[in-house]
Every structure is written in C-alpha cells, then in structure tokens.
Amino acid sequence: MNDILMRERQTAIMQRLSQAGRVIAADLAADFAVSEDTIRRDLRELAARGLCERVYGGALPVAPSSGRLGRREHENSDAKALLGRAIAAEIKPGMSVFLDASSTNIAAARAMADTDVTLITNAPAIAAALDAHAAVSVIMIGGVIHRTIGGAVDAKAVSELSQFHFDLCVLGACGVDIEAGVTCFHYDDALFKRAAAARADRMIAAITADKIATRAPHAVTALTALDGLIVDPALDGETCAALRSAGARLISAGRETAP
C-alpha cells in the first residue's frame, strides 16, 4: 500500500513539474500531507531515474534529450529558424565570430548575409551551411568530432581556440535556468564552451522555449555573464520577467528588451 501511495505521489509530482516548470519541496509536503524528508526521498528517486534535476529546495525538469546534431536540426525547426535570423542580425561586416556546435547555430549560419566576416566553428555542419557564402571566411576548429554534439570539443579543439580572438561568441545551450545559468550535457563540451567564451569580447546564446527552466548536468556560464540571451518572442511574460530579474539581457527574436 505504501509503495502504491508513493508511486501515485511521484506521478503527481511529475505532473506538477511538467505544468509549473519547478517544484518546491516544502509546498509539496504541505499539499500531500507528508514530511519534507518524504518529498526529498521522492525527488531523489525521480532524479536517479533521470526524470528531474534536483536543486536546492526542490526540483526542475531535465533539459530536453540531446540527440545527434543532425536529428536536433529538424526539431522545433521553425523556432530555430527564427532564432537563427536573430543571431545573424548580431553579426556585422568585419567581425570575427565563433559559432558553437548547435542546431540553432546551423540556422544562424544559413541566415547570415554573404559579407566580409571571419567565421570560426567546431561544427562541420555549420561550415557546410556556409559553403555558398563566398565572402565569408570559414575556419574549422580541429579535433575528433563528438557524434552527439556534432563538433570537436576535445583537448586539441580547446588548444586551437588559443589562436583566435572573437568579436562575438555564440554558444549552444542544452538548458537555461535562473540558478544554474547555461548548461550542457557533456563535460568536455562545457570545458570547450567556457574556453571559447574566454576568447570573446561579447557572448550570446539563443534558446528555444522548451529548454528554458531546465538544466543539464554541466555548467557553462551564468546568465549575468551573457551579453544577450535570444528568446522566442512568444515566450510568456512571467518567464521573461523572471529571467530579467536574474540579470539576463533578453533579445527577443525581433526586438531587444531591457534587463
């Protein structure tokens, strides 16, 4: 009987997490008339099963699964095309730009004007998307291609970053959360992203709505360190307000909003 009650409670917790985007242990304990220790055990078990991400005082949804780059490119393709155009608008003639391995950044490459830009990337798919851009100078970061990430993120790739200085670094992101900031699924990818960001004057990221208020295991950067977080203009006002309160400078895919 206790096991049945526990499963029902955990199912209800997951439903609430899906609806609210976050759960607080103290609130759950009051609602289910159990102790906070009981709720914490529930959250630990759900996290161990990969169903949520534990945070101080509660839990968040896990970031959407990171499949291979080629597959991710076709997920939320309309939203990514919109974000990609907003990224491309940040790229000006004469700039040196790093585009991180990311399906949204592939869309950005396709949306770029054929103008005098030096574009550095660790992703073959991004380089290929710029094949018809005769005025864009494309430089590939070398190393072993991580099949899931779709780019090189190994020690050789990190070492090659030291040869460059970027006017703009456009990070890929697996999850964005007020507390955790920008996160990703792979340890080596997080190290590479941080190294790329350190070589740039400005750093931005673009994020689809399904990745907001989620976190992946490895931290990349705080929201306050970003010079811009590009979001879908349809993102709800409450979420936008929470991100701004955390110090994020939001750039709507269409217009910029003040912090």
VENHUDA-V818810 format. One line per field, one symbol per residue. phi: phi as a letter, one per 20 degrees, with the letter a starting at -180 (. if undefined). psi: psi as a letter, one per 40 degrees, with the letter a starting at -180 (. if undefined). A space follows every 10 residues. Layout:
phi->???
psi->???
This chain:
phi->.fffffffff fffffffffe nacdgfffgf felcffffff fgffffffem ebdfcgnrbc fffggeefgf ffgeelffff fffffffgfe edgnedcddf faffffffff effecfcedd bddgffgffd geefeeedce fepffffffn beceffffff gfeccdfbdd eecebccgee mecbedgfff ffgfffffed fcccbccfff eemcbdfdfd bfgfefeade cffegffffg fffffenfee dffqbedff
psi->dddddddddd dddddddddd eiihdddddd defiiddddd ddddddddef eihhiheaii iiiihgaidd dddehfdddd ddddddddde hiieihhhhi hidddddddd eiigigihhh iehdddddee degdehhhhh hiahhhdddf iheadddddd deeihhdhhh iihdihidde ahiidhdddd dddddddeei dihiiihide ehfiiidhid iideehehhh iheehidddd dddddeehhh higdiiii.
